[in-house]
């Protein structure tokens, strides 16, 4: 007998909302360039975006038994995060399961394997981020861990960690660091707004980034 607990601590909804205001790249940079999943994991449509606590599940390659189980037990606002061995030649998730997720109020799906029915997924608008698109079917044979730490896209993801994903990629934020990551992301956005204003006012990148001494130290001479 295998016992699985679906109980874990989630970030406060207010923190999820705060972090959702920032892009995946901003969050990644703000938290010290940590947490970025492999760049191969992308949305099936560039308009898709999600932010929510991870409901983690481990699947065997080409097997979606535990994925379907996770969908049944995930809570509204959760992001189902799937580790399935980076196996690209399987369509483990499609429009039927996406409707099941959307009906439950789940925030999205992130998987290191393949999905299919992408036209229907785009029409539905349920956020899906995957390593590949494949029409090849799956089996329902292997049970595995759920709501335990997994590795997805080369990054450790624990249940309750915050997932932020958009057109550029996916980043994970440790649950206990989420509030700080949101504050640091706001600081970064404010700083970048200052840079943009300076550039529009006529300042150069060399001036604003203090590149002159760096270039000189590397022996670069620019003749104008």
C-alpha positions as CSV (number, residue, x, y, z in Angstrom):
1,X,0.0,0.0,0.0
2,X,1.2,3.5,-0.9
3,X,0.0,6.4,1.2
4,X,-0.1,9.9,-0.2
5,X,-0.9,13.1,1.7
6,X,-2.3,16.1,-0.2
7,X,-1.8,18.5,2.7
8,X,0.8,21.2,2.3
9,X,1.1,24.9,3.1
10,X,0.3,27.4,0.4
11,X,1.3,31.1,0.1
12,X,-1.2,33.7,1.2
13,X,-3.5,34.7,-1.7
14,X,-2.4,38.3,-1.4
15,X,1.3,37.3,-2.0
16,X,0.2,35.2,-5.1
17,X,-1.6,38.3,-6.4
18,X,1.4,40.5,-5.8
19,X,3.8,38.2,-7.6
20,X,1.5,37.8,-10.5
21,X,2.0,41.4,-11.4
22,X,5.6,40.8,-12.4
23,X,7.0,38.9,-15.4
24,X,8.8,35.6,-15.0
25,X,12.1,37.3,-16.1
26,X,11.6,40.0,-13.5
27,X,11.0,37.6,-10.7
28,X,14.0,35.4,-11.8
29,X,16.3,38.4,-11.8
30,X,14.9,39.9,-8.6
31,X,15.6,36.7,-6.6
32,X,19.2,36.5,-7.6
33,X,18.7,34.8,-11.0
34,X,17.3,31.7,-9.3
35,X,14.5,29.4,-10.1
36,X,14.3,29.5,-13.9
37,X,13.1,26.2,-15.4
38,X,14.6,24.9,-18.7
39,X,13.8,27.3,-21.5
40,X,12.4,24.4,-23.5
41,X,9.3,24.5,-21.3
42,X,7.0,27.1,-22.9
43,X,3.3,27.9,-23.2
44,X,1.2,26.4,-26.0
45,X,0.1,30.0,-26.7
46,X,2.2,33.1,-26.0
47,X,-0.7,34.9,-24.3
48,X,-0.9,32.3,-21.5
49,X,0.2,33.3,-18.0
50,X,-0.2,31.8,-14.6
51,X,0.8,32.3,-11.0
52,X,-0.1,29.9,-8.1
53,X,1.2,27.4,-5.6
54,X,2.6,24.1,-7.0
55,X,0.6,20.9,-6.7
56,X,3.4,18.5,-7.5
57,X,3.2,15.0,-9.0
58,X,5.7,12.5,-10.3
59,X,4.6,10.5,-13.4
60,X,6.3,7.7,-15.2
61,X,7.3,8.6,-18.9
62,X,4.3,8.0,-21.2
63,X,2.0,7.4,-18.3
64,X,-0.6,10.0,-17.0
65,X,-2.3,8.0,-14.3
66,X,-0.8,10.2,-11.5
67,X,-1.4,13.4,-13.5
68,X,-5.1,12.6,-13.7
69,X,-5.1,11.8,-9.9
70,X,-3.4,15.1,-9.2
71,X,-6.0,17.0,-11.1
72,X,-8.7,15.3,-9.0
73,X,-7.1,16.4,-5.7
74,X,-5.6,19.8,-6.6
75,X,-7.4,22.9,-5.1
76,X,-8.7,26.0,-6.8
77,X,-5.8,28.3,-7.6
78,X,-3.2,25.5,-7.7
79,X,-0.8,24.9,-10.5
80,X,-0.3,21.2,-11.3
81,X,3.4,20.7,-11.8
82,X,4.4,17.4,-13.5
83,X,7.8,15.6,-13.5
84,X,7.8,12.9,-16.1
85,X,11.4,12.4,-17.0
86,X,11.6,15.0,-19.8
87,X,10.0,12.5,-22.1
88,X,8.9,14.5,-25.2
89,X,7.2,11.7,-27.2
90,X,3.9,11.6,-25.4
91,X,0.8,13.7,-25.3
92,X,-0.1,13.3,-21.6
93,X,-2.5,16.2,-21.4
94,X,-5.1,17.6,-23.8
95,X,-8.4,19.4,-24.1
96,X,-10.5,16.9,-22.0
97,X,-8.2,17.2,-19.0
98,X,-7.9,20.9,-19.5
99,X,-11.6,21.2,-19.1
100,X,-11.4,19.2,-16.0
101,X,-8.8,21.6,-14.6
102,X,-10.6,24.7,-15.6
103,X,-13.9,23.4,-14.1
104,X,-12.1,23.0,-10.8
105,X,-10.6,26.5,-10.9
106,X,-7.0,25.4,-11.2
107,X,-4.5,28.0,-12.3
108,X,-2.6,26.0,-14.9
109,X,-0.4,23.1,-15.8
110,X,3.4,22.9,-16.1
111,X,4.9,19.7,-17.3
112,X,8.3,18.5,-18.5
113,X,6.7,16.1,-21.0
114,X,4.4,16.6,-24.0
115,X,0.8,17.8,-24.5
116,X,-1.6,17.7,-27.4
117,X,-4.9,19.2,-28.7
118,X,-3.1,22.6,-28.7
119,X,-5.7,24.4,-30.9
120,X,-8.4,23.4,-28.4
121,X,-6.2,24.4,-25.5
122,X,-5.7,27.8,-27.0
123,X,-9.4,28.3,-27.6
124,X,-10.1,27.2,-24.0
125,X,-7.5,29.6,-22.6
126,X,-6.4,27.3,-19.8
127,X,-2.6,28.0,-19.2
128,X,-0.5,25.0,-20.3
129,X,3.3,25.0,-20.3
130,X,5.1,22.0,-21.7
131,X,8.4,20.7,-23.0
132,X,6.9,19.4,-26.2
133,X,3.7,18.8,-28.3
134,X,3.1,15.2,-29.3
135,X,0.0,13.3,-30.5
136,X,1.3,10.0,-29.0
137,X,-1.0,8.5,-26.4
138,X,-0.2,7.5,-22.9
139,X,-1.1,4.6,-20.5
140,X,-2.4,4.6,-17.0
141,X,-0.2,2.0,-15.2
142,X,2.2,3.5,-12.7
143,X,1.5,5.0,-9.3
144,X,4.0,7.5,-7.9
145,X,4.6,10.4,-5.5
146,X,2.2,13.3,-5.2
147,X,2.6,16.5,-3.2
148,X,6.3,15.8,-2.6
149,X,9.4,17.6,-3.9
150,X,10.1,16.9,-7.6
151,X,12.6,18.1,-10.2
152,X,11.1,19.9,-13.2
153,X,13.1,21.6,-15.9
154,X,16.3,21.1,-13.8
155,X,14.8,22.9,-10.8
156,X,13.6,21.6,-7.5
157,X,9.9,22.3,-6.9
158,X,8.2,21.7,-3.6
159,X,4.5,21.5,-3.0
160,X,3.4,25.1,-2.1
161,X,6.2,26.8,-3.9
162,X,5.0,29.6,-6.1
163,X,5.1,29.1,-9.9
164,X,5.1,32.2,-12.2
165,X,5.0,31.5,-15.9
166,X,4.4,33.6,-19.0
167,X,5.4,33.9,-22.7
168,X,9.1,34.0,-21.8
169,X,9.3,31.0,-19.5
170,X,8.7,29.6,-16.0
171,X,10.2,30.5,-12.6
172,X,9.7,28.9,-9.2
173,X,9.8,30.9,-6.0
174,X,10.2,29.1,-2.6
175,X,7.0,29.6,-0.7
176,X,8.8,31.2,2.3
177,X,10.6,33.6,0.0
178,X,7.5,34.7,-2.0
179,X,6.7,37.9,-0.2
180,X,10.3,39.1,-0.4
181,X,10.5,38.1,-4.1
182,X,7.5,40.3,-4.8
183,X,9.0,43.2,-3.0
184,X,12.3,42.8,-4.8
185,X,10.5,42.5,-8.1
186,X,8.8,45.8,-7.5
187,X,12.2,47.4,-6.7
188,X,13.5,46.1,-10.0
189,X,10.5,47.4,-11.9
190,X,10.9,50.8,-10.4
191,X,14.7,50.9,-11.2
192,X,14.1,49.9,-14.8
193,X,11.4,52.6,-15.1
194,X,14.2,55.1,-14.1
195,X,16.5,53.7,-16.7
196,X,13.9,54.0,-19.4
197,X,13.1,57.6,-18.5
198,X,16.8,58.4,-18.6
199,X,17.3,56.9,-22.0
200,X,14.3,58.8,-23.4
201,X,15.8,61.9,-22.0
202,X,19.0,61.3,-24.0
203,X,21.3,59.4,-21.6
204,X,23.4,56.6,-23.0
205,X,23.7,53.0,-21.9
206,X,27.4,53.6,-21.2
207,X,26.5,56.5,-18.9
208,X,23.7,54.8,-17.0
209,X,25.5,51.5,-16.5
210,X,28.9,53.1,-15.8
211,X,30.5,51.0,-18.6
212,X,33.3,53.4,-19.4
213,X,35.7,52.1,-16.7
214,X,34.7,48.5,-17.5
215,X,35.5,48.9,-21.2
216,X,38.8,50.7,-20.4
217,X,39.9,48.0,-18.0
218,X,39.3,45.5,-20.8
219,X,41.4,47.5,-23.2
220,X,38.6,48.7,-25.5
221,X,39.3,52.0,-27.2
222,X,36.4,53.6,-29.2
223,X,37.3,56.3,-31.7
224,X,34.5,58.7,-32.6
